[in-house]
Amino acid sequence: MVARAWLAADRTAARAFGNRVSEELDRGRAGGGGFVTWRRHVAPVAIVLGTGAVYVVAAKLGLRLAFVADQVTLVWPPTGIALAAVLVFGNRAWPGIAAGAFLANATHHEPLGTACGIAVGNTLEAVIGAWLLRRVGFDAALERLKDVLVLVVFAALASTVVSASIGVTSLCLGGVQPWDAFASIWWVWWVGDAMGDLIMAPVLLVWARAPRLGWQPRRVVEAIALLGSLLGVGLLVFIEPVGARLMRSALPYKVFPFVIWAALRFGQRGAVTVTFIASSLAILSSVQGWGPFTTGTPHENLVALQLFNAVVAVSALLLGAALAERDTAEHRGATDYSRLQVSEGRLRVALDAGRMGAWDWDLLTGQLDWSENLEAIHGLPPGGFGGTYAAFLALVHPDDRDAVGHAITRAVEEGPGYDIEFRTVRPDGTLRWVAAKGRVMRDAAGRLARMIGVGTDVTERKRLAEELEQRAAELADADRRKDEFLAMLAHELRNPLAPLSTSLHLLQLDVPDRQHLVQMADRQVRHLARLVDDLLDVSRITHGKVTLRREPVLLSAVVEQAVEMIRATTESRAHAFTVSLAPEPIRLDADPARLAQVIGNLLSNASKYTPRGGSIWLTAERAGGEVAVRIRDTGIGIAPDFLPHVFDLFVQGDASLDRSRGGLGIGLTIVRNLVEMHGGRVEAHSGGLGQGSEFVVHLPLAQEAAAGRATGRARRAPASAGNGLTILIVEDNQDAAESLAMMLRLWGHAVETTFDGLAALELVARHEPDVILSDLGLPGMDGYDLARRLRERPGLEHVVLVALSGYGREEDKQRALDAGFDHHLVKPPDLDLLAELLRRVVGTTGEPTRARR
């Protein structure tokens, strides 16, 4: 009956204590203003009352185990409860300990003074024990050997001296016990309190602090088997029923297998639980006079029992702590290994992404280890590297080996590391660039021990750097040629402006030979127009904005047209000009105007760079499915270093200051692009300076025969030809409008001028003209809107609209025709073309007619 009561009391105390701890922890995790108020005012009172109540219950049950004296017991559970309460709740718990100890002793027939003295001793014991444990960093989970040892030394052995000394002294002073029994009572008191700290405190601390386990069914079955086996063996060992005499010899220590089992499988929680059950059985059986601890004198029995409890408790705690430390170390090791694997994986990914590899060279043994990444950089399979310095040098390009060797030697002898870039030769013969960085490491004695480092594949970076450098050089050259071109353009534009300005001044002075001045001004204006046309052509051609108007054409007709373009120049320079074509017709599918421009440019260059009295030959001959047009001269020739660049934009062989031959350096670029647009190619040849030059144009022959031999362009009639027309000029540039009006009046036409679109509509409403010459970039209403408004008016169908614009692209012409214009002329208008257009408007009968678009 007493045994069952003791066990029930301990279980009740443990559950109550655990619930108190859980509630305290739950409150610590909770939040909100209400909880803060409760914690400030109610929690301290609840802790004091709860601790005192649990202490009184445990003390009453513990006092039933007393047999040396009524106030002294073999195991004093309240000691462990008090210590655990102070460790968990802090010093707020000590009033509850004091109150509980006082009530327990005051109601056990002790005088009030004695009860007070015992309460003071019990309270100081718990407070001092907890203070000592906190000072050394005690962890209540008891999963370190250090924590078990400090619990044994500072709590079980040291702090219990305070309670035993004060308590026994109080009993003697109060006359409850005689002074001659002081030593024996003190000994039992101290041992009982120590057992309370070793058996009761660990159970409460571990179950309160250990994390709750989500046990699987298999673990639950194992736990039940453990507890059932322990109780079965415990009953046989300590209760000793009939027929159990065979268990007597060394029986108490047969519980150790269960201690080991519990510690191995369930950790410190299992170890303290098995210890608590085994010790409870041993104490209860001894009190009832059963078991192995009842065969000697009371003193011997007490010593044997307490020794057994101490050995089991300390052994279980140490074993549980050791296993917990092992598990922690294994877990930490596994975690570290996992982190190492993750780190190594990240490093591998980083090395792969950066095309890098690591190496480690042991300078003492000569062993050189490479990572797989580094082997791949050098084109080797995994494990394919020889592992020596010589094997590494064998992979370095022969021209770089000395530099690499010197860098490594200097790093070993002088500095902490090296940094070098070199070429490596892969087994398949390909070259790669590698950047190597290394660092020298020393051992504890300061000796050179190893070099570690990385190698990076920088082939792509090198290639990009070379391309960037080449591109920078090209841009610098282009920038230089642009500056040269701008200077050349200024020169070429000013050249014709000078005679123009002089001619205008002379005309104002009414000097003789005015016709010569006019002809000179006309030549310079035409020269300026050609410069502008060349600039526009090269821009349109290089941007792919020129559309060829292909048609069947005879090469002889194209050559005739080109020769006519430069005839005056060759005659003025007394060149011997020879044209030699194949006797049979050579038919091409080409744009005759653009092809004549190609041959004309080449002939113009030949004439320009051939001294007076030199010779120029133009020959054409079939060669398979193409024709080769050769233009050869006895001119100044082309330097060998300049020959590859003759077709480049803005490049000229004449870089002299006087630039006597003129030009913008774009003619040959236009030639090459136009020839390539026709599906052909052009070549330049020269024996050097003073050896003349030859340009060869290869063009594909037409697949179908031409309708007949083309003829040369008909000669235009003089600009003054044609009957009079009524003409309206719409131009916002007043000088341009007035000068064009003067020319048209000289041709016999009636001319009016206006400077914007709205004024033009008003004039047309009053008097309908035959022809309207309109600028496109007018203020307010532009020329396109003006054309559309005029076409919308009834009765103006016969009026011929001619657009005048500085924009001469094909799309510009088409836009003008779409807006309603009949013709499109580029400023400044070619007066011969304008005269021919007006003659066609008049018609052969002299009646005005609408020109064809």
Secondary structure, 3 states (H helix, E strand, C coil): CHHHHHHHHHHHHHHHHHHHHHHHHHHHHCCCHHHHHHHHHCHHHHHHHHHHHHHHHHHHHHHCCCCCECCECCCCHHHHHHHHHHHHHHHHHHHHHHHHHHHHHHCCCCCHHHHHHHHHHHHHHHHHHHHHHHHCCCCCCCCCHHHHHHHHHHHHHHHHHHHHHHHHHHHHHCCCCCHHHHHHHHHHHHHHHHHHHHHHHHHHHHHHHCCCCCCCHHHHHHHHHHHHHHHHHHHHHHHCCCCCHHHCCCHHHHHHHHHHHHHHHHHHHHHHHHHHHHHHHHHHHHHCCCCHHHCCCHHHHHHHHHHHHHHHHHHHHHHHHHHHHHHHHHHHHHHHHHHHHHHHHHHHHHHHHCCEEEEEEECCCCCEEECHHHHHHCCCCCCCCCCCHHHHHHHECHHHHHHHHHHHHHHHHCCCEEEEEEEEECCCCCEEEEEEEEEEEECCCCCEEEEEEEEEECHHHHHHHHHHHHHHHHHHHHHHHHHHHHHHHHHHHHHHHHHHHHHHHHHHCCCCCHHHHHHHHHHHHHHHHHHHHHHHHHHHHHCCCCCCCCEEEEHHHHHHHHHHHHHHHHHHCCCEEEEECCCCCCEEEECHHHHHHHHHHHHHHHHHCCCCCCEEEEEEEEECCEEEEEEEECCCCCCCCCHHHCCCCCCCCCCCCCCCCCCCCCHHHHHHHHHHHCCCEEEEEECCCCCCEEEEEEEECCCCCCCCCCCCCCCCCCCCCCCCCEEEEECCCHHHHHHHHHHHHHCCCEEEEECCHHHHHHHHHHCCCCEEEEECCCCCCCHHHHHHHHHHCCCCCCCEEEEEECCCCHHHHHHHHHHCCCEEEECCCCHHHHHHHHHHHHCCCCCCCCCCC
